[in-house]
Amino acid sequence: MAGQQCHKRLYLECFHRELAGPVDPQSQARFDEGQQVGELARALRPGGVLIEEDHLHPREAIESTARALADPDIPAIYEAAFQFQDVLIRVDIFARTSPKAFEFIEVKSSTKVKAEHRPDLGIQLWVLEGAGLSIDKANLAHLNKAYEYSGGEHVCDQLFALVDLTAELRASQDKHLAALQDMWESLQAAEPPAVDVGPHCKKPHECNFLSHCRADLPEHPIQDFYKLTVRQRKQLSALGVRTIPTIPARTVDLSDIQKRVYKSVQTGEAFLSKKLKTRLRAWGRPLHFLDFETIAPALPLYEGTTPYLEVPFQWSLHTITQDGSLEHREFLHDGPDDPRPQLTEELLEAVGTEGRVVHYTGYEAMILDRLKAALPQSADQLEAVKSRLADLAPEIRDHFYHPAMQGSFSLKAVYPSLFPGEGYDELEITDGTMASWAFLEMIHPDTPAGRRSSIRDNLLAYCRLDTEATVKIFRMLAEQQ
C-alpha cells in the first residue's frame, strides 16, 4: 500500500525505516482507534481465533494460521497470515463459507469504499487464491455513516456496512499485478527512485518520510506555491523551475492570488491591500472572536450521534467591547456525558445578541449547524448567532500575504508571519487533531487525575491562543497605518 502511493516511500519503508518521522501521539491514537474498529468487526463472523504473532514474526504467524485452517471446527480466523510469491498478507477476518471454501473481510474505519481500498483487497485475493484457497467472497467492511448510536454496546450488524467486491477485483486483477511488478522492480535498485515532493505525498495519507524528502527542497520551492494546478506543475517542471522566485514572467498563467504570492516572495515583502483596513473596521463593535474544538470519533460516544460526527466540547471567546477593551470567556467540558447542551447554553449567554461573531474559516458555521440539528430547542438562537458570523480567513486570503506563510493561509501560518517569534510551538497541544485526542484521553475513566488536570490546562491554553491570535491579527490589520 505504501508502493501504491509512491515507489520512493516503498523503498524507504523496506530499506531505510530510520528516515521516517516519529509516530506522533495523534497518529498513534488514530491507529489505536482503527484497531478498536477492527476488533469490533470480528463480531461479523464470531467464534473465531486470533493469530497473535505480530509482523515481526511472519513465519510463526503463517504456521499458526495453517494449524487453525486444519481444524474444521474453527469458523473464522482473525489476522490470518498467508504468503504467495514473496508477498505476505494479514487478513482481518478469514471465515469458512463451506468445508472447502472461504471468504475474507478487510475492515476499514472509513464510511465508504475508497479508491485505495481496491488494490489492497485485490492483492489479498491474488495471494489467497495463489496459495491454493477457494475464495467465495472478497468483502470490505466499512462504518455505516447512517448508524445512530443508542447507548450501551455498539450493534455490530448496524455499525458496519459489508460490500462484496469479488467480481470487481477479479476483473481488475491484471492492473493490480502490473502495479505490484513495478514495485518489485523499483526495489531491485541500489538507490531509492527519484520522486519529487508533490500532492501524492499527502494522498491518501501523509507519508511518514515527507520531512526527509522536504529536507532537500530549496527555499520557497514551487511545492509551496498556493493551489498549484497539475497543468502549472507540468509547465514549471518542463521549464526546469524549482523555486517560486525563478518562475519566468508571463510563461505560466497565474491566478490573482498566485500573482500576489509570486510578487511577495520575489520581493521578500508582505503584500497588504489598502482596502483591508476599511473592510475590517466596517464590522464595528462589539466583536466576538469564536473558536470551537471538536471530536469526531469513528465509534460514536453519545446517544444520537453517528460515526465521525463532529461534536464540540470546547470553545474560547475573546470580545472587543465598545470601548476597545478585551474580555475573555471559555468553556471546556470534562465529564462523560454529552457536552453539547451545556456548551450551547453557556455559549449563547456569552455571545449575547449584539456584535459580529468573528471566526477563521467556515468550521464554526458548520458546528453551529450541527448544534442546531442536535438541539432543536436552541435552533433559533443558534441560527441568530450564525447570522452574525464574519469570516476573517477570506479577507486575509484576498488582501494579505507574507513570504513566511509558505503558501498557506491557515491561522497557524498567518499568525507567526505577523508576530515573529510567537506561535504554537511552546504549547503541549498545537493543533485541533491533538486537541481532539487529548480530550478523549482526558475523559477516559482510566486516565489518572493528575494527567486529566494537565490535559485540561493544555486544552484551555491551546483554544485560548486560537482566539487570541485571531484578535491580534485583526487588530494589526484593522489598525494599520
Wavefront OBJ file of the C-alpha trace (Angstrom):
o trace
v 0.000 0.000 0.000
v 2.975 2.303 0.516
v 4.016 1.484 -3.043
v 0.611 2.438 -4.369
v 1.240 5.937 -3.043
v 4.887 6.315 -4.045
v 7.679 3.924 -5.053
v 10.164 6.024 -3.115
v 8.087 5.587 0.024
v 8.030 1.820 -0.547
v 11.791 1.722 -0.987
v 12.395 3.710 2.190
v 9.870 1.595 4.124
v 11.830 -1.531 3.150
v 15.416 -0.347 3.452
v 15.608 2.934 5.393
v 12.952 2.945 8.078
v 15.241 5.084 10.237
v 14.482 8.050 7.958
v 10.783 8.032 8.835
v 9.430 10.689 11.124
v 8.431 9.626 14.641
v 4.899 8.430 15.233
v 3.249 11.391 16.943
v 0.650 10.871 19.685
v -2.312 11.779 17.463
v -1.210 9.317 14.770
v -0.845 6.611 17.385
v -4.311 7.433 18.710
v -5.678 7.142 15.165
v -4.002 3.737 14.775
v -5.448 2.632 18.103
v -8.921 3.739 17.044
v -8.573 1.777 13.794
v -7.542 -1.286 15.773
v -10.584 -0.888 18.005
v -12.832 -0.732 14.927
v -11.179 -3.872 13.559
v -11.684 -5.753 16.794
v -15.378 -4.818 16.916
v -15.840 -6.021 13.337
v -14.880 -9.557 14.347
v -18.434 -9.901 15.652
v -19.486 -10.024 11.978
v -18.025 -13.534 11.920
v -17.999 -14.616 15.578
v -16.373 -17.600 17.223
v -13.012 -17.332 15.500
v -9.439 -17.496 16.762
v -6.852 -14.713 16.726
v -3.392 -15.218 15.236
v -1.370 -13.406 17.855
v 2.111 -13.324 16.274
v 2.923 -9.781 15.118
v 4.507 -8.509 11.894
v 7.998 -9.250 13.231
v 7.202 -12.984 13.311
v 5.708 -13.792 9.897
v 6.844 -17.435 9.750
v 5.274 -18.217 13.108
v 2.064 -16.391 12.090
v 1.818 -18.449 8.893
v 2.297 -21.675 10.859
v -0.386 -20.694 13.394
v -2.765 -19.872 10.542
v -2.141 -23.267 8.938
v -2.965 -25.037 12.202
v -6.205 -23.081 12.551
v -7.169 -23.880 8.944
v -6.660 -27.577 9.604
v -9.318 -27.533 12.333
v -12.778 -27.701 10.695
v -14.442 -26.610 13.930
v -12.858 -23.131 13.742
v -15.313 -20.939 11.774
v -13.115 -17.856 11.394
v -9.521 -16.660 11.789
v -8.614 -13.084 12.716
v -5.316 -11.608 11.442
v -4.691 -14.750 9.380
v -1.247 -14.800 7.691
v -0.658 -16.061 4.140
v 2.190 -15.810 1.667
v 2.431 -16.285 -2.092
v 5.384 -15.388 -4.343
v 7.066 -13.425 -1.555
v 4.005 -11.297 -0.840
v 2.843 -11.566 2.770
v -0.653 -10.518 3.860
v -2.559 -10.402 7.137
v -6.299 -10.844 6.641
v -8.555 -9.027 9.103
v -11.270 -11.703 9.036
v -10.944 -15.022 7.200
v -14.060 -17.209 7.503
v -15.390 -20.519 6.241
v -18.359 -20.490 3.864
v -18.277 -24.273 3.339
v -15.906 -27.127 4.276
v -13.581 -26.218 1.380
v -14.343 -22.567 0.617
v -13.786 -19.256 2.367
v -14.500 -15.542 2.372
v -12.374 -12.717 3.674
v -13.294 -9.330 5.094
v -10.978 -6.344 5.057
v -12.086 -3.870 7.743
v -11.718 -0.129 7.169
v -12.616 2.652 9.579
v -13.842 4.869 6.708
v -17.535 5.365 5.924
v -17.281 4.262 2.281
v -15.212 2.247 -0.170
v -12.255 4.364 -1.289
v -10.065 4.056 -4.363
v -7.037 2.951 -2.321
v -9.019 0.075 -0.786
v -9.411 -1.791 -4.075
v -5.741 -2.662 -4.689
v -5.472 -3.598 -1.004
v -8.206 -6.224 -1.371
v -7.108 -7.142 -4.896
v -3.616 -8.178 -3.794
v -5.063 -10.122 -0.858
v -7.389 -12.018 -3.188
v -4.467 -12.814 -5.505
v -2.331 -14.119 -2.627
v -5.122 -16.240 -1.165
v -6.027 -17.869 -4.475
v -2.365 -18.206 -5.371
v -1.885 -20.090 -2.104
v -4.478 -22.612 -3.285
v -7.506 -21.421 -1.309
v -11.022 -21.307 -2.768
v -12.448 -17.822 -2.166
v -16.196 -17.234 -2.499
v -16.238 -13.606 -1.457
v -13.863 -10.684 -1.006
v -15.661 -8.232 1.258
v -14.895 -4.790 2.563
v -16.480 -3.761 5.870
v -16.713 -0.033 6.492
v -18.518 2.051 9.076
v -22.129 2.828 8.282
v -22.492 6.622 8.191
v -26.231 6.275 8.907
v -25.703 4.243 12.085
v -27.126 6.146 15.043
v -25.769 5.179 18.429
v -28.448 4.383 21.009
v -26.172 3.810 24.015
v -24.581 0.708 25.502
v -22.713 -1.762 23.313
v -22.467 -0.991 19.609
v -24.711 -3.138 17.387
v -22.160 -4.625 15.001
v -24.570 -5.560 12.192
v -25.784 -1.958 12.115
v -22.435 -0.278 12.750
v -20.788 -1.855 9.687
v -21.753 -1.984 6.027
v -20.456 -5.017 4.108
v -19.588 -4.606 0.404
v -18.858 -7.582 -1.859
v -16.051 -6.575 -4.260
v -15.194 -10.059 -5.574
v -16.254 -9.626 -9.211
v -14.769 -6.157 -9.471
v -11.438 -7.285 -8.006
v -11.145 -10.259 -10.347
v -11.864 -8.011 -13.339
v -9.115 -5.561 -12.327
v -6.538 -8.084 -11.125
v -4.171 -7.584 -14.083
v -3.903 -3.887 -13.204
v -3.072 -4.637 -9.575
v -0.470 -7.242 -10.545
v 1.157 -4.860 -13.016
v 1.465 -2.284 -10.236
v 2.941 -4.952 -7.985
v 5.521 -5.873 -10.645
v 6.555 -2.219 -10.960
v 7.091 -2.121 -7.206
v 9.266 -5.234 -7.299
v 11.434 -3.636 -9.990
v 11.883 -0.419 -8.008
v 13.057 -2.462 -5.016
v 15.880 -4.034 -7.033
v 17.676 -0.684 -7.464
v 20.690 0.308 -5.383
v 19.156 3.698 -4.587
v 15.618 4.893 -3.939
v 13.779 6.156 -7.026
v 13.861 9.894 -7.680
v 10.380 11.211 -6.915
v 9.694 14.904 -6.346
v 7.628 16.116 -3.411
v 4.076 16.741 -4.585
v 0.361 16.266 -3.859
v 0.816 12.485 -3.736
v 2.844 12.909 -0.526
v -0.387 13.532 1.369
v -2.788 11.278 -0.539
v -4.418 9.145 0.678
v -2.421 9.820 3.868
v 0.590 11.945 4.698
v 3.769 9.971 4.084
v 5.907 9.436 7.170
v 9.006 10.236 5.078
v 7.751 13.669 3.990
v 10.084 15.602 6.309
v 13.037 13.623 4.969
v 12.095 14.346 1.358
v 11.393 18.039 2.019
v 14.842 18.489 3.543
v 16.289 18.571 0.012
v 13.950 21.296 -1.228
v 15.338 24.806 -1.859
v 13.932 27.934 -0.191
v 10.454 28.826 -1.486
v 10.008 25.650 -3.574
v 7.246 25.528 -6.169
v 5.657 22.829 -3.984
v 4.694 25.670 -1.622
v 3.034 27.735 -4.335
v -0.609 28.452 -3.493
v -3.006 25.974 -5.179
v -0.570 24.875 -7.868
v -2.567 23.043 -10.543
v -1.457 19.886 -12.337
v -1.102 21.862 -15.571
v 1.011 24.540 -13.888
v 3.161 21.900 -12.217
v 3.834 20.261 -15.585
v 4.653 23.613 -17.197
v 7.141 24.537 -14.478
v 8.694 21.077 -14.489
v 9.228 21.288 -18.265
v 10.941 24.636 -17.752
v 13.153 23.207 -15.003
v 11.783 25.671 -12.461
v 12.181 24.573 -8.827
v 11.530 27.774 -6.847
v 8.785 30.392 -6.839
v 11.090 33.426 -7.353
v 12.572 31.880 -10.523
v 9.270 31.378 -12.329
v 9.779 33.138 -15.688
v 7.450 36.105 -16.115
v 4.415 35.580 -18.353
v 5.252 31.959 -19.157
v 2.705 30.476 -16.763
v -0.857 31.679 -16.252
v -1.305 32.594 -12.591
v -4.431 33.356 -10.602
v -4.721 36.736 -8.874
v -3.779 35.223 -5.508
v -0.826 33.382 -7.067
v 0.376 36.655 -8.601
v 0.357 38.269 -5.159
v 2.212 35.301 -3.656
v 4.743 35.376 -6.513
v 5.438 39.107 -6.116
v 5.665 38.887 -2.326
v 8.158 36.022 -2.453
v 10.212 37.743 -5.160
v 10.494 40.999 -3.213
v 10.635 39.409 0.224
v 7.998 41.873 1.399
v 4.442 41.372 2.616
v 1.500 42.270 0.392
v -1.197 44.301 2.159
v -4.225 45.674 0.345
v -5.267 49.230 1.132
v -8.885 48.032 1.232
v -8.408 45.625 4.117
v -8.465 48.142 6.969
v -11.735 49.647 5.730
v -13.344 46.241 5.310
v -12.383 45.055 8.791
v -13.378 48.283 10.520
v -16.828 48.013 8.942
v -17.514 45.054 11.240
v -17.974 47.533 14.105
v -18.047 46.760 17.831
v -18.518 44.736 19.909
v -16.681 41.921 18.133
v -16.718 38.357 19.436
v -13.872 36.058 18.297
v -15.034 32.431 18.491
v -13.227 29.112 18.154
v -14.596 25.590 18.706
v -12.683 22.392 19.427
v -14.399 19.157 18.494
v -14.116 15.394 18.467
v -15.297 13.207 15.598
v -14.766 9.632 16.807
v -15.167 6.704 14.458
v -17.176 4.959 17.158
v -19.905 7.307 18.456
v -19.775 8.173 22.151
v -23.108 9.912 22.709
v -26.680 8.821 22.007
v -27.990 10.103 18.698
v -24.544 10.585 17.155
v -23.123 8.805 14.109
v -19.587 7.785 13.054
v -17.308 10.789 12.611
v -19.985 13.322 13.556
v -18.278 16.493 14.811
v -19.206 17.085 18.455
v -17.924 20.310 20.056
v -16.548 20.004 23.564
v -14.824 23.373 23.988
v -14.968 26.989 22.933
v -12.973 30.162 23.505
v -14.457 33.637 23.083
v -12.481 36.874 23.067
v -14.590 40.028 22.868
v -13.501 43.519 21.831
v -16.005 45.691 23.669
v -17.461 49.036 22.597
v -14.684 50.881 24.437
v -11.951 48.728 22.868
v -11.097 46.640 25.925
v -10.657 42.886 25.603
v -12.595 40.289 27.550
v -12.258 36.510 27.507
v -14.617 33.647 28.323
v -14.179 29.941 27.757
v -15.842 26.565 28.158
v -14.368 23.072 28.404
v -16.469 20.018 29.148
v -14.824 17.425 31.382
v -17.396 14.709 32.051
v -18.546 11.502 30.332
v -21.930 12.950 29.314
v -22.802 14.738 26.063
v -21.093 18.165 26.158
v -23.420 19.903 23.692
v -26.325 21.044 25.918
v -24.169 22.851 28.490
v -21.693 24.072 25.867
v -24.540 25.647 23.898
v -26.241 27.190 26.903
v -23.074 28.905 28.081
v -22.089 29.984 24.560
v -25.433 31.673 23.919
v -25.148 33.545 27.198
v -21.533 34.602 26.487
v -22.032 35.798 22.931
v -25.218 37.770 23.668
v -27.290 39.300 20.903
v -25.081 42.153 19.666
v -21.948 42.339 17.557
v -20.381 40.315 14.777
v -19.000 36.887 15.665
v -15.593 36.562 14.044
v -14.148 33.157 13.160
v -11.369 31.810 10.931
v -12.601 29.591 8.022
v -16.078 28.074 7.831
v -15.688 25.468 10.548
v -17.596 27.409 13.212
v -20.584 27.835 10.887
v -20.687 24.075 10.327
v -20.522 23.368 14.066
v -23.391 25.773 14.729
v -25.429 23.823 12.149
v -24.527 20.575 13.911
v -25.681 22.051 17.218
v -28.944 23.234 15.667
v -29.692 19.700 14.488
v -28.812 18.159 17.850
v -30.605 20.761 19.991
v -33.780 21.868 18.196
v -34.926 23.758 21.295
v -31.980 26.135 20.780
v -32.047 26.173 16.976
v -33.457 29.697 16.591
v -30.900 31.228 18.953
v -28.053 29.340 17.271
v -29.250 30.473 13.846
v -29.235 34.054 15.139
v -25.593 33.613 16.162
v -24.777 32.106 12.771
v -26.346 35.120 11.011
v -23.800 37.328 12.802
v -20.712 35.387 11.659
v -17.829 37.187 9.956
v -15.052 35.029 8.491
v -11.581 36.564 8.724
v -9.934 33.897 6.536
v -11.187 35.069 3.086
v -10.334 38.668 3.998
v -6.758 37.582 4.689
v -6.624 35.435 1.570
v -7.810 38.265 -0.700
v -5.886 41.122 0.871
v -2.716 39.884 2.600
v 0.293 37.640 2.079
v 3.696 37.274 3.734
v 6.561 35.123 2.363
v 6.856 33.370 5.736
v 3.390 31.857 5.212
v 4.892 29.341 2.719
v 1.777 29.152 0.560
v -0.642 28.600 3.434
v -3.394 30.916 4.641
v -4.094 28.913 7.787
v -4.224 30.699 11.117
v -1.039 28.922 12.174
v 0.774 30.301 9.113
v -0.586 33.853 9.251
v -0.093 34.478 12.990
v 3.697 33.934 13.223
v 4.226 35.800 9.945
v 2.755 38.929 11.552
v 4.175 38.256 15.012
v 7.620 36.644 14.574
v 8.672 34.520 17.495
v 5.097 33.896 18.552
v 3.046 30.851 17.711
v 2.043 27.423 18.933
v 5.433 25.741 19.293
v 5.631 26.300 23.044
v 2.271 24.605 23.683
v 1.767 20.946 24.523
v -1.232 20.890 22.157
v -0.514 22.538 18.814
v -3.450 21.719 16.544
v -7.080 20.652 16.523
v -6.332 16.989 15.933
v -4.135 16.861 19.023
v -6.869 18.650 20.966
v -9.431 16.020 19.932
v -7.321 13.080 21.047
v -6.315 14.901 24.237
v -9.968 15.428 25.178
v -10.736 11.747 24.612
v -7.819 10.850 26.871
v -8.962 13.358 29.499
v -12.484 11.910 29.785
v -11.348 8.269 29.715
v -12.097 6.664 33.097
v -8.616 5.136 33.326
v -6.790 8.458 32.996
v -5.221 9.487 36.344
v -6.476 12.677 37.983
v -3.116 14.422 37.623
v -2.978 13.690 33.923
v -6.571 14.872 33.459
v -5.731 18.159 35.152
v -2.671 18.648 32.941
v -4.651 17.919 29.760
v -7.349 20.362 30.835
v -4.804 23.157 31.300
v -3.241 22.386 27.905
v -6.602 22.349 26.123
v -7.578 25.688 27.616
v -4.224 27.211 26.629
v -4.497 25.977 23.035
v -8.075 27.092 22.368
v -7.429 30.436 24.080
v -4.468 31.088 21.785
v -6.608 30.411 18.701
v -8.964 33.289 19.508
v -6.216 35.472 20.962
v -4.190 35.074 17.765
v -7.244 35.966 15.665
v -7.776 39.115 17.732
v -4.128 40.150 17.340
v -4.219 39.570 13.574
v -7.448 41.556 13.291
v -6.121 44.463 15.304
v -2.810 44.530 13.447
v -4.574 44.712 10.059
v -7.563 46.855 11.045
v -5.370 49.436 12.760
v -2.626 49.544 10.100
v -1.200 52.988 9.334
l 1 2 3 4 5 6 7 8 9 10 11 12 13 14 15 16 17 18 19 20 21 22 23 24 25 26 27 28 29 30 31 32 33 34 35 36 37 38 39 40 41 42 43 44 45 46 47 48 49 50 51 52 53 54 55 56 57 58 59 60 61 62 63 64 65 66 67 68 69 70 71 72 73 74 75 76 77 78 79 80 81 82 83 84 85 86 87 88 89 90 91 92 93 94 95 96 97 98 99 100 101 102 103 104 105 106 107 108 109 110 111 112 113 114 115 116 117 118 119 120 121 122 123 124 125 126 127 128 129 130 131 132 133 134 135 136 137 138 139 140 141 142 143 144 145 146 147 148 149 150 151 152 153 154 155 156 157 158 159 160 161 162 163 164 165 166 167 168 169 170 171 172 173 174 175 176 177 178 179 180 181 182 183 184 185 186 187 188 189 190 191 192 193 194 195 196 197 198 199 200 201 202 203 204 205 206 207 208 209 210 211 212 213 214 215 216 217 218 219 220 221 222 223 224 225 226 227 228 229 230 231 232 233 234 235 236 237 238 239 240 241 242 243 244 245 246 247 248 249 250 251 252 253 254 255 256 257 258 259 260 261 262 263 264 265 266 267 268 269 270 271 272 273 274 275 276 277 278 279 280 281 282 283 284 285 286 287 288 289 290 291 292 293 294 295 296 297 298 299 300 301 302 303 304 305 306 307 308 309 310 311 312 313 314 315 316 317 318 319 320 321 322 323 324 325 326 327 328 329 330 331 332 333 334 335 336 337 338 339 340 341 342 343 344 345 346 347 348 349 350 351 352 353 354 355 356 357 358 359 360 361 362 363 364 365 366 367 368 369 370 371 372 373 374 375 376 377 378 379 380 381 382 383 384 385 386 387 388 389 390 391 392 393 394 395 396 397 398 399 400 401 402 403 404 405 406 407 408 409 410 411 412 413 414 415 416 417 418 419 420 421 422 423 424 425 426 427 428 429 430 431 432 433 434 435 436 437 438 439 440 441 442 443 444 445 446 447 448 449 450 451 452 453 454 455 456 457 458 459 460 461 462 463 464 465 466 467 468 469 470 471 472 473 474 475 476 477 478 479 480 481
